[in-house]
Amino acid sequence: DKSNSGTATAVFNGIFYGGSGIGAAVAGFTISALGWKPSFYVIALMTLVPSVLWFFTVKEKKTAPPDAPSEGKDRTFQDLVRSPGVWALIICLFSTIWMVQVLSVDLPLYGSALQYDAEAVGLFMSSLAVGIFLACVISGRISDYFSQKSKDPAAARMIVFSIGPVLSILSILLLLAIDKSSFPLFYFAILLLSFSSAWGLGAFYCILPEIMEPRKVEYATGLIGGIADIGMPVGPLLFGVVFGVKGLWTGAWISCIAVCLISAFASIAFVQRMRAKGTLDRGETE
């Protein structure tokens, strides 16, 4: 139900994205103790165990699928593609996907560049899992709370979401300012950055049911999430390859600040647009 939709979405996203930190942490400790090759067996085992549990515990419902719309009559997807509001939402989400993926993929490279060994990298990568999961659950719960208290649930959820890119910018600035040779300081900065980067995952996907009719939500979720996921390959490519391999780590973090600024402004503009119009008509995201 809507009163818990943010929390439910947040738990899923927290575990899904937080797994990047768990896998990296386990690999780091395994590499230090046993070497590189055994680390791949350990990660394969981590994949196999939940798959076996799924096979024996999850049962599909015995229901017929809904009738597909007649060809040529359903223009939902085309309408969404033409909607400026949908593209604004893509920009809003983009920095969240970008930052989580940059941290998941390139943070070990950054740690190695700072002369941390595999065990230390594994240790601070554990903060990634903790930060992501906590951010998702907390932001999801806060999103649910304020949406129930507000006369405009969609705007309330969007305001909660917009905190994420702003916090990410502040966290990056802190990371650039601290003494990164101090492991406790560096660990705390990464924990805070992970928390900030994943904040939006607990609130974003609950915004769509508030502003669209149910039939359009599935299309919009796939469309917005799919395009925003371009940040998955592009973020690590820019951060780790264009900047990182050249040792331009400050430039890499500045590029992240730029992406977060764009999403922050888009989120604030979207909230102002909703407030100016009142709650957007269900099905409309203009």
C-alpha positions as CSV (number, residue, x, y, z in Angstrom):
1,D,0.0,0.0,0.0
2,K,1.1,3.6,-0.5
3,S,1.8,4.2,3.1
4,N,4.7,1.7,2.9
5,S,5.6,1.9,-0.8
6,G,8.7,4.0,-0.2
7,T,10.0,1.7,2.5
8,A,9.4,-1.4,0.4
9,T,11.1,0.1,-2.6
10,A,14.0,1.3,-0.4
11,V,14.7,-2.1,1.1
12,F,14.9,-3.7,-2.3
13,N,17.2,-1.0,-3.8
14,G,19.3,-0.9,-0.6
15,I,20.0,-4.6,-0.8
16,F,20.4,-4.5,-4.6
17,Y,22.9,-1.7,-4.8
18,G,24.4,-2.4,-1.4
19,G,25.5,-5.8,-2.7
20,S,28.2,-4.0,-4.7
21,G,29.9,-3.0,-1.4
22,I,29.4,-6.5,0.2
23,G,30.9,-8.2,-2.8
24,A,33.9,-5.9,-3.0
25,A,34.5,-6.2,0.8
26,V,34.4,-10.0,0.7
27,A,36.7,-10.0,-2.4
28,G,39.1,-7.7,-0.7
29,F,39.5,-9.9,2.4
30,T,39.6,-13.1,0.3
31,I,42.4,-11.6,-2.0
32,S,44.5,-10.7,1.0
33,A,44.1,-14.1,2.6
34,L,44.0,-16.5,-0.4
35,G,44.8,-14.6,-3.6
36,W,42.9,-13.4,-6.6
37,K,41.6,-16.7,-8.0
38,P,39.8,-17.9,-4.9
39,S,38.0,-14.6,-4.7
40,F,36.1,-15.4,-7.9
41,Y,34.9,-18.8,-6.4
42,V,33.7,-17.0,-3.3
43,I,31.7,-14.4,-5.3
44,A,30.3,-17.2,-7.4
45,L,29.1,-19.0,-4.3
46,M,27.5,-15.8,-3.0
47,T,25.5,-15.8,-6.2
48,L,24.6,-19.5,-6.1
49,V,23.3,-19.6,-2.5
50,P,20.4,-17.1,-2.9
51,S,19.5,-18.6,-6.3
52,V,19.0,-22.0,-4.6
53,L,17.0,-20.4,-1.9
54,W,14.8,-18.6,-4.5
55,F,14.2,-21.9,-6.4
56,F,12.9,-23.7,-3.3
57,T,11.0,-20.9,-1.6
58,V,9.4,-18.6,-4.3
59,K,6.3,-19.7,-6.0
60,E,4.7,-17.9,-8.9
61,K,1.0,-17.1,-8.7
62,K,-1.3,-19.3,-10.9
63,T,-3.0,-16.4,-12.7
64,A,-3.4,-15.6,-16.3
65,P,-1.5,-12.6,-17.6
66,P,-3.6,-9.5,-18.5
67,D,-4.7,-9.1,-22.1
68,A,-2.3,-7.2,-24.2
69,P,-3.6,-3.9,-25.6
70,S,-4.7,-4.1,-29.2
71,E,-2.0,-3.0,-31.7
72,G,-2.2,0.6,-32.6
73,K,-4.5,1.6,-29.8
74,D,-2.1,2.0,-26.9
75,R,0.1,5.0,-27.3
76,T,1.2,5.2,-23.7
77,F,4.9,4.8,-24.5
78,Q,4.9,7.4,-27.2
79,D,3.1,9.9,-25.0
80,L,5.7,9.4,-22.2
81,V,8.6,9.8,-24.6
82,R,7.1,13.2,-25.7
83,S,6.5,14.4,-22.2
84,P,9.0,17.0,-21.0
85,G,8.2,16.0,-17.4
86,V,9.4,12.5,-18.0
87,W,12.8,13.8,-19.3
88,A,13.0,16.1,-16.3
89,L,12.6,13.1,-14.1
90,I,15.3,11.2,-16.0
91,I,17.7,14.1,-15.3
92,C,16.6,14.1,-11.6
93,L,17.5,10.4,-11.2
94,F,20.6,10.5,-13.3
95,S,23.1,11.6,-10.6
96,T,21.8,8.9,-8.2
97,I,22.6,6.1,-10.6
98,W,25.8,7.8,-11.7
99,M,27.2,8.2,-8.1
100,V,26.2,4.7,-6.9
101,Q,27.8,3.1,-9.9
102,V,31.0,5.2,-9.7
103,L,31.4,4.2,-6.1
104,S,30.7,0.6,-6.8
105,V,33.1,0.3,-9.7
106,D,35.9,2.9,-9.3
107,L,36.2,3.3,-5.5
108,P,38.6,0.3,-5.3
109,L,40.8,1.9,-8.0
110,Y,40.8,5.2,-6.1
111,G,41.7,3.4,-2.9
112,S,44.6,1.7,-4.7
113,A,45.8,5.1,-6.0
114,L,45.9,6.3,-2.4
115,Q,48.2,3.3,-1.6
116,Y,45.7,1.3,0.3
117,D,46.1,-2.5,0.0
118,A,43.4,-5.0,-0.9
119,E,42.4,-5.7,2.7
120,A,42.0,-1.9,3.4
121,V,40.0,-1.5,0.2
122,G,37.8,-4.4,1.2
123,L,37.3,-2.7,4.6
124,F,36.2,0.7,3.3
125,M,34.1,-0.9,0.6
126,S,32.0,-2.4,3.4
127,S,31.0,1.2,4.2
128,L,29.5,1.4,0.8
129,A,27.0,-1.4,1.6
130,V,26.2,0.1,5.0
131,G,25.8,3.6,3.6
132,I,23.6,2.6,0.7
133,F,21.3,0.4,2.7
134,L,20.8,2.9,5.5
135,A,20.2,5.8,3.0
136,C,17.6,3.8,1.1
137,V,15.6,2.7,4.2
138,I,15.8,6.1,5.9
139,S,14.9,8.1,2.8
140,G,12.1,5.6,1.9
141,R,10.6,5.8,5.4
142,I,10.8,9.6,5.5
143,S,9.3,9.8,2.0
144,D,6.3,7.7,3.2
145,Y,5.9,9.8,6.3
146,F,5.8,13.2,4.7
147,S,3.7,12.0,1.8
148,Q,1.0,11.0,4.3
149,K,1.2,14.3,6.1
150,S,1.2,16.5,3.0
151,K,-1.7,17.6,0.9
152,D,0.5,17.1,-2.1
153,P,2.2,13.6,-1.7
154,A,4.1,13.8,-5.0
155,A,5.7,17.1,-4.1
156,A,6.6,15.8,-0.6
157,R,8.3,12.8,-2.0
158,M,10.1,14.9,-4.6
159,I,11.4,17.3,-1.9
160,V,12.7,14.3,0.1
161,F,14.4,13.0,-3.1
162,S,16.0,16.3,-3.9
163,I,18.0,16.2,-0.7
164,G,20.2,13.4,-2.2
165,P,22.2,15.3,-4.9
166,V,22.7,18.2,-2.5
167,L,24.1,15.9,0.2
168,S,26.3,14.2,-2.4
169,I,27.9,17.5,-3.4
170,L,28.6,18.3,0.2
171,S,30.1,14.9,0.8
172,I,32.4,15.1,-2.2
173,L,33.7,18.5,-1.0
174,L,34.4,16.9,2.4
175,L,36.2,14.0,0.8
176,L,38.4,16.4,-1.2
177,A,39.2,18.4,2.0
178,I,40.1,15.6,4.4
179,D,43.5,13.9,4.9
180,K,42.9,10.8,2.9
181,S,46.0,9.1,4.4
182,S,44.0,8.8,7.7
183,F,42.0,5.6,7.2
184,P,39.3,6.5,9.8
185,L,38.6,9.8,8.2
186,F,38.6,8.3,4.8
187,Y,36.3,5.5,5.9
188,F,33.9,8.1,7.4
189,A,33.9,10.2,4.2
190,I,33.2,7.2,2.0
191,L,30.4,6.1,4.4
192,L,28.8,9.6,4.2
193,L,29.2,9.8,0.4
194,S,27.6,6.3,0.0
195,F,24.7,7.4,2.2
196,S,24.3,10.6,0.2
197,S,24.6,9.0,-3.2
198,A,22.0,6.4,-2.5
199,W,19.5,8.7,-0.8
200,G,17.3,9.1,-3.9
201,L,16.8,5.3,-4.4
202,G,14.4,5.2,-1.5
203,A,12.1,7.9,-2.7
204,F,12.2,8.3,-6.5
205,Y,10.2,5.3,-7.8
206,C,7.3,6.1,-5.3
207,I,6.9,9.5,-7.0
208,L,5.6,8.0,-10.2
209,P,2.4,6.4,-8.8
210,E,1.5,9.8,-7.3
211,I,1.6,11.7,-10.6
212,M,0.5,9.1,-13.1
213,E,-2.4,6.8,-13.7
214,P,-1.5,3.1,-12.8
215,R,-1.3,1.9,-16.4
216,K,1.4,4.4,-17.2
217,V,3.6,3.7,-14.1
218,E,5.0,0.5,-15.5
219,Y,6.0,2.1,-18.8
220,A,7.4,5.2,-17.0
221,T,9.4,3.1,-14.5
222,G,11.1,1.2,-17.3
223,L,11.6,4.2,-19.5
224,I,13.0,6.6,-16.8
225,G,15.0,3.9,-15.1
226,G,16.4,2.5,-18.3
227,I,17.6,5.8,-19.7
228,A,19.0,7.0,-16.4
229,D,20.9,3.8,-16.2
230,I,23.1,5.1,-18.9
231,G,25.0,6.5,-16.0
232,M,26.1,3.0,-15.1
233,P,28.7,2.6,-17.9
234,V,29.3,6.3,-18.5
235,G,30.0,7.3,-14.9
236,P,32.8,4.8,-14.3
237,L,34.1,5.4,-17.8
238,L,34.5,9.1,-17.2
239,F,35.6,8.9,-13.6
240,G,38.0,5.9,-13.8
241,V,39.2,5.9,-17.4
242,V,39.1,9.5,-18.6
243,F,40.3,11.0,-15.3
244,G,41.4,8.2,-13.0
245,V,44.0,6.4,-15.1
246,K,45.7,9.7,-15.7
247,G,45.8,10.4,-12.0
248,L,43.3,13.3,-12.3
249,W,41.2,12.2,-9.3
250,T,40.3,15.8,-8.3
251,G,38.9,16.3,-11.8
252,A,37.0,13.0,-11.5
253,W,35.3,14.2,-8.3
254,I,34.5,17.6,-9.8
255,S,32.8,15.8,-12.7
256,C,30.6,14.1,-10.2
257,I,29.8,17.4,-8.5
258,A,28.7,18.8,-12.0
259,V,26.4,15.8,-12.5
260,C,24.9,16.2,-9.0
261,L,24.3,19.9,-9.6
262,I,22.3,19.2,-12.7
263,S,20.1,16.7,-11.0
264,A,19.7,19.0,-8.0
265,F,18.5,21.9,-10.1
266,A,16.2,19.6,-12.1
267,S,14.7,18.3,-8.8
268,I,14.1,21.8,-7.4
269,A,12.6,23.0,-10.7
270,F,10.3,20.0,-10.8
271,V,9.1,20.7,-7.3
272,Q,8.4,24.3,-8.1
273,R,6.5,23.3,-11.2
274,M,4.3,20.9,-9.2
275,R,3.6,23.6,-6.6
276,A,2.8,26.1,-9.3
277,K,0.3,23.8,-10.9
278,G,-0.9,22.0,-7.7
279,T,-0.5,18.2,-7.9
280,L,0.0,17.2,-11.4
281,D,-2.9,15.6,-13.1
282,R,-2.7,11.9,-13.0
283,G,-1.2,10.7,-16.2
284,E,0.4,14.1,-17.0
285,T,4.0,15.1,-16.3
286,E,4.2,18.3,-18.3
